[in-house]
Amino acid sequence: MREPWIAGILSLLIPGVGQIYNGRIIIGIIWLVLTGVSWIGSVGTLGWIVHLICAWCAYSYAKDNPIRN
């Protein structure tokens, strides 16, 4: 079983790790790179937004798909 709050917290700590916890490895790597580029490219402003969206996506995916295949 996937726990949505674990996925969300993992992605808040390190972007993309919540997606990897959900079994979506490629998507997790993409989020990690995208968030890193956003932080560096915008000196933090866009980085916060993308970081929070990443955590929300991990949370909502785990909530909608609680059973691992």
N, CA, C and O atoms as a CHARMM CRD file, in Angstrom:
* protein
*
  276
    1    1 MET  N      0.83100  -1.18800   0.00000 PROA 1      0.00000
    2    1 MET  CA     0.00000   0.00000   0.00000 PROA 1      0.00000
    3    1 MET  C      0.87700   1.25400   0.00000 PROA 1      0.00000
    4    1 MET  O      1.88500   1.33000   0.70200 PROA 1      0.00000
    5    2 ARG  N      0.47300   2.21400  -0.79100 PROA 2      0.00000
    6    2 ARG  CA     1.16500   3.50600  -0.80400 PROA 2      0.00000
    7    2 ARG  C      0.50100   4.42500   0.21000 PROA 2      0.00000
    8    2 ARG  O     -0.72500   4.48400   0.29900 PROA 2      0.00000
    9    3 GLU  N      1.29500   5.12000   0.95100 PROA 3      0.00000
   10    3 GLU  CA     0.80000   6.11700   1.89700 PROA 3      0.00000
   11    3 GLU  C      0.99100   7.50100   1.27100 PROA 3      0.00000
   12    3 GLU  O      2.12600   7.92000   1.04700 PROA 3      0.00000
   13    4 PRO  N     -0.09300   8.21200   0.98900 PROA 4      0.00000
   14    4 PRO  CA     0.02300   9.52600   0.34400 PROA 4      0.00000
   15    4 PRO  C      0.85500  10.51400   1.13300 PROA 4      0.00000
   16    4 PRO  O      1.62500  11.26500   0.53500 PROA 4      0.00000
   17    5 TRP  N      0.73400  10.54700   2.44100 PROA 5      0.00000
   18    5 TRP  CA     1.48300  11.53000   3.23600 PROA 5      0.00000
   19    5 TRP  C      2.97600  11.23900   3.17900 PROA 5      0.00000
   20    5 TRP  O      3.78000  12.17100   3.21800 PROA 5      0.00000
   21    6 ILE  N      3.36900   9.96200   3.08500 PROA 6      0.00000
   22    6 ILE  CA     4.80100   9.64100   2.96300 PROA 6      0.00000
   23    6 ILE  C      5.32200  10.13700   1.62200 PROA 6      0.00000
   24    6 ILE  O      6.39600  10.73500   1.55500 PROA 6      0.00000
   25    7 ALA  N      4.56700   9.89100   0.55500 PROA 7      0.00000
   26    7 ALA  CA     4.98300  10.34300  -0.77200 PROA 7      0.00000
   27    7 ALA  C      5.12800  11.86400  -0.81300 PROA 7      0.00000
   28    7 ALA  O      6.09100  12.38500  -1.37600 PROA 7      0.00000
   29    8 GLY  N      4.17200  12.57200  -0.21700 PROA 8      0.00000
   30    8 GLY  CA     4.23700  14.03400  -0.19900 PROA 8      0.00000
   31    8 GLY  C      5.42000  14.56300   0.58200 PROA 8      0.00000
   32    8 GLY  O      6.10500  15.48100   0.13200 PROA 8      0.00000
   33    9 ILE  N      5.66500  13.99300   1.74600 PROA 9      0.00000
   34    9 ILE  CA     6.78600  14.44900   2.58200 PROA 9      0.00000
   35    9 ILE  C      8.11900  14.13400   1.91800 PROA 9      0.00000
   36    9 ILE  O      9.03700  14.95300   1.95400 PROA 9      0.00000
   37   10 LEU  N      8.23300  12.94900   1.31000 PROA 10     0.00000
   38   10 LEU  CA     9.48100  12.61400   0.62200 PROA 10     0.00000
   39   10 LEU  C      9.78000  13.60700  -0.49200 PROA 10     0.00000
   40   10 LEU  O     10.92700  14.01300  -0.67900 PROA 10     0.00000
   41   11 SER  N      8.74200  13.99700  -1.23200 PROA 11     0.00000
   42   11 SER  CA     8.96900  14.97300  -2.30100 PROA 11     0.00000
   43   11 SER  C      9.19100  16.38000  -1.77100 PROA 11     0.00000
   44   11 SER  O      9.80600  17.20200  -2.45000 PROA 11     0.00000
   45   12 LEU  N      8.70400  16.67300  -0.57600 PROA 12     0.00000
   46   12 LEU  CA     9.03800  17.97000   0.02400 PROA 12     0.00000
   47   12 LEU  C     10.49800  18.00600   0.45500 PROA 12     0.00000
   48   12 LEU  O     11.15600  19.04100   0.34700 PROA 12     0.00000
   49   13 LEU  N     11.00000  16.88200   0.94000 PROA 13     0.00000
   50   13 LEU  CA    12.40200  16.82500   1.36000 PROA 13     0.00000
   51   13 LEU  C     13.33600  16.85300   0.16000 PROA 13     0.00000
   52   13 LEU  O     14.25500  17.66900   0.09600 PROA 13     0.00000
   53   14 ILE  N     13.09300  15.95600  -0.78800 PROA 14     0.00000
   54   14 ILE  CA    13.90000  15.89100  -2.01200 PROA 14     0.00000
   55   14 ILE  C     12.93200  15.70400  -3.17500 PROA 14     0.00000
   56   14 ILE  O     12.28400  14.66200  -3.26900 PROA 14     0.00000
   57   15 PRO  N     12.82200  16.68300  -4.05600 PROA 15     0.00000
   58   15 PRO  CA    11.86800  16.59000  -5.15700 PROA 15     0.00000
   59   15 PRO  C     12.10600  15.34000  -6.00800 PROA 15     0.00000
   60   15 PRO  O     13.23500  15.03500  -6.39300 PROA 15     0.00000
   61   16 GLY  N     11.02300  14.63100  -6.28800 PROA 16     0.00000
   62   16 GLY  CA    11.10300  13.43600  -7.11800 PROA 16     0.00000
   63   16 GLY  C     11.15900  12.14000  -6.33900 PROA 16     0.00000
   64   16 GLY  O     10.83800  11.08400  -6.88400 PROA 16     0.00000
   65   17 VAL  N     11.55800  12.19000  -5.07600 PROA 17     0.00000
   66   17 VAL  CA    11.66500  10.96700  -4.28700 PROA 17     0.00000
   67   17 VAL  C     10.28300  10.39500  -3.97800 PROA 17     0.00000
   68   17 VAL  O     10.12900   9.17800  -3.87200 PROA 17     0.00000
   69   18 GLY  N      9.29500  11.24200  -3.83500 PROA 18     0.00000
   70   18 GLY  CA     7.93200  10.75800  -3.63000 PROA 18     0.00000
   71   18 GLY  C      7.41500  10.00400  -4.84600 PROA 18     0.00000
   72   18 GLY  O      6.70900   9.00500  -4.70600 PROA 18     0.00000
   73   19 GLN  N      7.76400  10.47700  -6.04000 PROA 19     0.00000
   74   19 GLN  CA     7.37400   9.76000  -7.25000 PROA 19     0.00000
   75   19 GLN  C      8.09100   8.42100  -7.33400 PROA 19     0.00000
   76   19 GLN  O      7.49500   7.42400  -7.74100 PROA 19     0.00000
   77   20 ILE  N      9.35600   8.39000  -6.95500 PROA 20     0.00000
   78   20 ILE  CA    10.10200   7.13500  -6.94800 PROA 20     0.00000
   79   20 ILE  C      9.49400   6.17400  -5.93300 PROA 20     0.00000
   80   20 ILE  O      9.39700   4.97700  -6.20200 PROA 20     0.00000
   81   21 TYR  N      9.08400   6.67600  -4.77400 PROA 21     0.00000
   82   21 TYR  CA     8.37900   5.86500  -3.77800 PROA 21     0.00000
   83   21 TYR  C      7.09500   5.28300  -4.36700 PROA 21     0.00000
   84   21 TYR  O      6.70700   4.16500  -4.02700 PROA 21     0.00000
   85   22 ASN  N      6.43600   6.03400  -5.24500 PROA 22     0.00000
   86   22 ASN  CA     5.21400   5.56600  -5.89600 PROA 22     0.00000
   87   22 ASN  C      5.48800   4.59600  -7.03200 PROA 22     0.00000
   88   22 ASN  O      4.55000   4.06100  -7.62200 PROA 22     0.00000
   89   23 GLY  N      6.75600   4.35800  -7.34900 PROA 23     0.00000
   90   23 GLY  CA     7.10600   3.43800  -8.42000 PROA 23     0.00000
   91   23 GLY  C      7.25500   4.09300  -9.77300 PROA 23     0.00000
   92   23 GLY  O      7.36500   3.40200 -10.78600 PROA 23     0.00000
   93   24 ARG  N      7.26100   5.39600  -9.80800 PROA 24     0.00000
   94   24 ARG  CA     7.38400   6.15100 -11.05900 PROA 24     0.00000
   95   24 ARG  C      8.79500   6.74100 -11.14400 PROA 24     0.00000
   96   24 ARG  O      8.99200   7.93600 -10.92400 PROA 24     0.00000
   97   25 ILE  N      9.76000   5.89600 -11.46100 PROA 25     0.00000
   98   25 ILE  CA    11.17600   6.27500 -11.39200 PROA 25     0.00000
   99   25 ILE  C     11.53300   7.35100 -12.41300 PROA 25     0.00000
  100   25 ILE  O     12.17200   8.34100 -12.05900 PROA 25     0.00000
  101   26 ILE  N     11.14000   7.17800 -13.65100 PROA 26     0.00000
  102   26 ILE  CA    11.48200   8.16300 -14.69500 PROA 26     0.00000
  103   26 ILE  C     10.86300   9.52200 -14.36800 PROA 26     0.00000
  104   26 ILE  O     11.52500  10.55300 -14.48400 PROA 26     0.00000
  105   27 ILE  N      9.58900   9.52200 -13.95700 PROA 27     0.00000
  106   27 ILE  CA     8.91600  10.77100 -13.59100 PROA 27     0.00000
  107   27 ILE  C      9.63500  11.41800 -12.39800 PROA 27     0.00000
  108   27 ILE  O      9.78000  12.64000 -12.35000 PROA 27     0.00000
  109   28 GLY  N     10.08000  10.60800 -11.44600 PROA 28     0.00000
  110   28 GLY  CA    10.81500  11.13100 -10.29000 PROA 28     0.00000
  111   28 GLY  C     12.10600  11.82000 -10.69400 PROA 28     0.00000
  112   28 GLY  O     12.43800  12.88500 -10.17300 PROA 28     0.00000
  113   29 ILE  N     12.82700  11.22100 -11.61100 PROA 29     0.00000
  114   29 ILE  CA    14.08000  11.81900 -12.09000 PROA 29     0.00000
  115   29 ILE  C     13.79300  13.12100 -12.83600 PROA 29     0.00000
  116   29 ILE  O     14.52100  14.10300 -12.69200 PROA 29     0.00000
  117   30 ILE  N     12.72500  13.11800 -13.63400 PROA 30     0.00000
  118   30 ILE  CA    12.35100  14.34000 -14.35700 PROA 30     0.00000
  119   30 ILE  C     12.00000  15.45300 -13.36700 PROA 30     0.00000
  120   30 ILE  O     12.43300  16.59100 -13.54600 PROA 30     0.00000
  121   31 TRP  N     11.22400  15.14100 -12.32700 PROA 31     0.00000
  122   31 TRP  CA    10.88300  16.15600 -11.31600 PROA 31     0.00000
  123   31 TRP  C     12.14000  16.67000 -10.61000 PROA 31     0.00000
  124   31 TRP  O     12.25600  17.86500 -10.34000 PROA 31     0.00000
  125   32 LEU  N     13.07100  15.77400 -10.31400 PROA 32     0.00000
  126   32 LEU  CA    14.30400  16.18900  -9.64100 PROA 32     0.00000
  127   32 LEU  C     15.07400  17.19100 -10.49900 PROA 32     0.00000
  128   32 LEU  O     15.51800  18.22800 -10.00700 PROA 32     0.00000
  129   33 VAL  N     15.22700  16.87800 -11.76700 PROA 33     0.00000
  130   33 VAL  CA    15.95800  17.77200 -12.67300 PROA 33     0.00000
  131   33 VAL  C     15.18800  19.08400 -12.87600 PROA 33     0.00000
  132   33 VAL  O     15.77000  20.16700 -12.81300 PROA 33     0.00000
  133   34 LEU  N     13.88400  18.97800 -13.12000 PROA 34     0.00000
  134   34 LEU  CA    13.06600  20.16200 -13.35500 PROA 34     0.00000
  135   34 LEU  C     13.07500  21.10500 -12.15300 PROA 34     0.00000
  136   34 LEU  O     13.18100  22.32100 -12.31200 PROA 34     0.00000
  137   35 THR  N     12.96700  20.54900 -10.96700 PROA 35     0.00000
  138   35 THR  CA    12.97500  21.38800  -9.76900 PROA 35     0.00000
  139   35 THR  C     14.34100  22.03100  -9.55800 PROA 35     0.00000
  140   35 THR  O     14.43200  23.20300  -9.19300 PROA 35     0.00000
  141   36 GLY  N     15.39200  21.26700  -9.78600 PROA 36     0.00000
  142   36 GLY  CA    16.74200  21.82300  -9.65500 PROA 36     0.00000
  143   36 GLY  C     16.98300  22.97800 -10.61000 PROA 36     0.00000
  144   36 GLY  O     17.54200  24.00600 -10.22800 PROA 36     0.00000
  145   37 VAL  N     16.55900  22.80200 -11.85200 PROA 37     0.00000
  146   37 VAL  CA    16.71000  23.86800 -12.85200 PROA 37     0.00000
  147   37 VAL  C     15.86000  25.08200 -12.46400 PROA 37     0.00000
  148   37 VAL  O     16.28700  26.22300 -12.63700 PROA 37     0.00000
  149   38 SER  N     14.66400  24.83100 -11.94100 PROA 38     0.00000
  150   38 SER  CA    13.79700  25.93600 -11.52800 PROA 38     0.00000
  151   38 SER  C     14.40400  26.72700 -10.37900 PROA 38     0.00000
  152   38 SER  O     14.34400  27.95700 -10.36600 PROA 38     0.00000
  153   39 TRP  N     14.98700  26.02300  -9.41400 PROA 39     0.00000
  154   39 TRP  CA    15.62800  26.71600  -8.28400 PROA 39     0.00000
  155   39 TRP  C     16.79200  27.56600  -8.76000 PROA 39     0.00000
  156   39 TRP  O     16.92200  28.72800  -8.37600 PROA 39     0.00000
  157   40 ILE  N     17.62600  26.98800  -9.58800 PROA 40     0.00000
  158   40 ILE  CA    18.82100  27.71000 -10.04400 PROA 40     0.00000
  159   40 ILE  C     18.44900  28.83200 -11.01600 PROA 40     0.00000
  160   40 ILE  O     18.97300  29.94200 -10.92000 PROA 40     0.00000
  161   41 GLY  N     17.54300  28.53500 -11.95200 PROA 41     0.00000
  162   41 GLY  CA    17.19500  29.50400 -12.98700 PROA 41     0.00000
  163   41 GLY  C     16.45900  30.72800 -12.48200 PROA 41     0.00000
  164   41 GLY  O     16.60600  31.81800 -13.03600 PROA 41     0.00000
  165   42 SER  N     15.66300  30.55600 -11.43000 PROA 42     0.00000
  166   42 SER  CA    14.87500  31.69400 -10.95300 PROA 42     0.00000
  167   42 SER  C     15.33700  32.21700  -9.60000 PROA 42     0.00000
  168   42 SER  O     14.68700  33.08100  -9.01200 PROA 42     0.00000
  169   43 VAL  N     16.43900  31.70700  -9.11000 PROA 43     0.00000
  170   43 VAL  CA    16.99700  32.09100  -7.81900 PROA 43     0.00000
  171   43 VAL  C     15.95500  31.88400  -6.70500 PROA 43     0.00000
  172   43 VAL  O     15.86600  32.67800  -5.76800 PROA 43     0.00000
  173   44 GLY  N     15.18600  30.82400  -6.82400 PROA 44     0.00000
  174   44 GLY  CA    14.30100  30.42000  -5.74200 PROA 44     0.00000
  175   44 GLY  C     12.82500  30.65500  -5.93600 PROA 44     0.00000
  176   44 GLY  O     12.01700  29.87600  -5.43300 PROA 44     0.00000
  177   45 THR  N     12.43900  31.69400  -6.64300 PROA 45     0.00000
  178   45 THR  CA    11.02200  32.02500  -6.74200 PROA 45     0.00000
  179   45 THR  C     10.22600  30.91000  -7.42500 PROA 45     0.00000
  180   45 THR  O      9.29000  30.36900  -6.83700 PROA 45     0.00000
  181   46 LEU  N     10.58200  30.57500  -8.62900 PROA 46     0.00000
  182   46 LEU  CA     9.90800  29.50300  -9.34700 PROA 46     0.00000
  183   46 LEU  C     10.22000  28.14400  -8.71600 PROA 46     0.00000
  184   46 LEU  O      9.41400  27.21700  -8.80200 PROA 46     0.00000
  185   47 GLY  N     11.37500  28.02900  -8.09000 PROA 47     0.00000
  186   47 GLY  CA    11.75700  26.77900  -7.44100 PROA 47     0.00000
  187   47 GLY  C     10.76900  26.34900  -6.37400 PROA 47     0.00000
  188   47 GLY  O     10.43000  25.16900  -6.28400 PROA 47     0.00000
  189   48 TRP  N     10.29700  27.29600  -5.55900 PROA 48     0.00000
  190   48 TRP  CA     9.31100  26.96500  -4.52000 PROA 48     0.00000
  191   48 TRP  C      8.02200  26.44600  -5.12800 PROA 48     0.00000
  192   48 TRP  O      7.44200  25.47400  -4.64600 PROA 48     0.00000
  193   49 ILE  N      7.58300  27.09900  -6.18400 PROA 49     0.00000
  194   49 ILE  CA     6.32400  26.71000  -6.81800 PROA 49     0.00000
  195   49 ILE  C      6.42300  25.29800  -7.38800 PROA 49     0.00000
  196   49 ILE  O      5.54700  24.46700  -7.14900 PROA 49     0.00000
  197   50 VAL  N      7.47800  25.02800  -8.13400 PROA 50     0.00000
  198   50 VAL  CA     7.66700  23.71300  -8.74000 PROA 50     0.00000
  199   50 VAL  C      7.86100  22.65400  -7.65800 PROA 50     0.00000
  200   50 VAL  O      7.36400  21.53600  -7.79300 PROA 50     0.00000
  201   51 HSD  N      8.56800  22.98800  -6.60400 PROA 51     0.00000
  202   51 HSD  CA     8.80900  22.06800  -5.49100 PROA 51     0.00000
  203   51 HSD  C      7.48500  21.65300  -4.84800 PROA 51     0.00000
  204   51 HSD  O      7.26800  20.46800  -4.59100 PROA 51     0.00000
  205   52 LEU  N      6.61100  22.60200  -4.59000 PROA 52     0.00000
  206   52 LEU  CA     5.31500  22.29900  -3.98100 PROA 52     0.00000
  207   52 LEU  C      4.40800  21.51700  -4.93000 PROA 52     0.00000
  208   52 LEU  O      3.67100  20.63300  -4.49500 PROA 52     0.00000
  209   53 ILE  N      4.45700  21.83800  -6.21500 PROA 53     0.00000
  210   53 ILE  CA     3.67100  21.07600  -7.19300 PROA 53     0.00000
  211   53 ILE  C      4.16100  19.63600  -7.25300 PROA 53     0.00000
  212   53 ILE  O      3.35500  18.71200  -7.36100 PROA 53     0.00000
  213   54 CYS  N      5.45900  19.43800  -7.18500 PROA 54     0.00000
  214   54 CYS  CA     6.04000  18.09500  -7.17800 PROA 54     0.00000
  215   54 CYS  C      5.51900  17.28500  -5.99600 PROA 54     0.00000
  216   54 CYS  O      5.12800  16.13000  -6.16200 PROA 54     0.00000
  217   55 ALA  N      5.51000  17.88000  -4.81000 PROA 55     0.00000
  218   55 ALA  CA     5.01500  17.19200  -3.61500 PROA 55     0.00000
  219   55 ALA  C      3.53400  16.88800  -3.74300 PROA 55     0.00000
  220   55 ALA  O      3.09400  15.80300  -3.36300 PROA 55     0.00000
  221   56 TRP  N      2.75300  17.82800  -4.27300 PROA 56     0.00000
  222   56 TRP  CA     1.32100  17.60700  -4.44100 PROA 56     0.00000
  223   56 TRP  C      1.04900  16.47700  -5.44000 PROA 56     0.00000
  224   56 TRP  O      0.14800  15.66500  -5.22800 PROA 56     0.00000
  225   57 CYS  N      1.82300  16.42600  -6.52300 PROA 57     0.00000
  226   57 CYS  CA     1.64000  15.35900  -7.51700 PROA 57     0.00000
  227   57 CYS  C      1.95300  13.98900  -6.91900 PROA 57     0.00000
  228   57 CYS  O      1.24000  13.02200  -7.18700 PROA 57     0.00000
  229   58 ALA  N      3.00200  13.89700  -6.11900 PROA 58     0.00000
  230   58 ALA  CA     3.33700  12.62600  -5.46700 PROA 58     0.00000
  231   58 ALA  C      2.23300  12.21300  -4.50400 PROA 58     0.00000
  232   58 ALA  O      1.83600  11.04900  -4.46900 PROA 58     0.00000
  233   59 TYR  N      1.74200  13.16200  -3.73000 PROA 59     0.00000
  234   59 TYR  CA     0.66200  12.89200  -2.77200 PROA 59     0.00000
  235   59 TYR  C     -0.60600  12.43100  -3.49600 PROA 59     0.00000
  236   59 TYR  O     -1.19900  11.41800  -3.12600 PROA 59     0.00000
  237   60 SER  N     -1.01800  13.17200  -4.52100 PROA 60     0.00000
  238   60 SER  CA    -2.27200  12.85000  -5.19100 PROA 60     0.00000
  239   60 SER  C     -2.18700  11.53300  -5.96500 PROA 60     0.00000
  240   60 SER  O     -3.17800  10.80600  -6.03900 PROA 60     0.00000
  241   61 TYR  N     -1.02500  11.21000  -6.54300 PROA 61     0.00000
  242   61 TYR  CA    -0.87800   9.92500  -7.23500 PROA 61     0.00000
  243   61 TYR  C     -0.99900   8.77500  -6.24400 PROA 61     0.00000
  244   61 TYR  O     -1.68000   7.78700  -6.51900 PROA 61     0.00000
  245   62 ALA  N     -0.34600   8.89500  -5.09900 PROA 62     0.00000
  246   62 ALA  CA    -0.42700   7.84000  -4.09000 PROA 62     0.00000
  247   62 ALA  C     -1.84500   7.71600  -3.54000 PROA 62     0.00000
  248   62 ALA  O     -2.28900   6.61400  -3.21700 PROA 62     0.00000
  249   63 LYS  N     -2.54600   8.82200  -3.43200 PROA 63     0.00000
  250   63 LYS  CA    -3.93000   8.80600  -2.93900 PROA 63     0.00000
  251   63 LYS  C     -4.85600   8.12200  -3.94400 PROA 63     0.00000
  252   63 LYS  O     -5.73300   7.34800  -3.56000 PROA 63     0.00000
  253   64 ASP  N     -4.65800   8.41100  -5.23000 PROA 64     0.00000
  254   64 ASP  CA    -5.50400   7.83600  -6.27800 PROA 64     0.00000
  255   64 ASP  C     -5.15100   6.39200  -6.61500 PROA 64     0.00000
  256   64 ASP  O     -6.00200   5.64600  -7.09900 PROA 64     0.00000
  257   65 ASN  N     -3.90400   5.98800  -6.36300 PROA 65     0.00000
  258   65 ASN  CA    -3.42400   4.64400  -6.68900 PROA 65     0.00000
  259   65 ASN  C     -2.76400   4.01300  -5.46500 PROA 65     0.00000
  260   65 ASN  O     -1.54300   3.86000  -5.44400 PROA 65     0.00000
  261   66 PRO  N     -3.53500   3.64600  -4.45200 PROA 66     0.00000
  262   66 PRO  CA    -2.93500   3.18800  -3.19800 PROA 66     0.00000
  263   66 PRO  C     -2.31700   1.79300  -3.24700 PROA 66     0.00000
  264   66 PRO  O     -1.49100   1.45700  -2.39800 PROA 66     0.00000
  265   67 ILE  N     -2.70100   0.98200  -4.22200 PROA 67     0.00000
  266   67 ILE  CA    -2.19800  -0.39500  -4.27200 PROA 67     0.00000
  267   67 ILE  C     -1.07500  -0.50000  -5.29500 PROA 67     0.00000
  268   67 ILE  O     -1.20800  -0.06600  -6.44000 PROA 67     0.00000
  269   68 ARG  N      0.03300  -1.08700  -4.85300 PROA 68     0.00000
  270   68 ARG  CA     1.16500  -1.29700  -5.76300 PROA 68     0.00000
  271   68 ARG  C      0.86700  -2.48100  -6.67000 PROA 68     0.00000
  272   68 ARG  O      0.22800  -3.44900  -6.25900 PROA 68     0.00000
  273   69 ASN  N      1.33600  -2.39300  -7.90600 PROA 69     0.00000
  274   69 ASN  CA     1.13600  -3.49700  -8.85600 PROA 69     0.00000
  275   69 ASN  C      2.28600  -4.45400  -8.82600 PROA 69     0.00000
  276   69 ASN  O      2.28600  -5.44200  -9.56100 PROA 69     0.00000
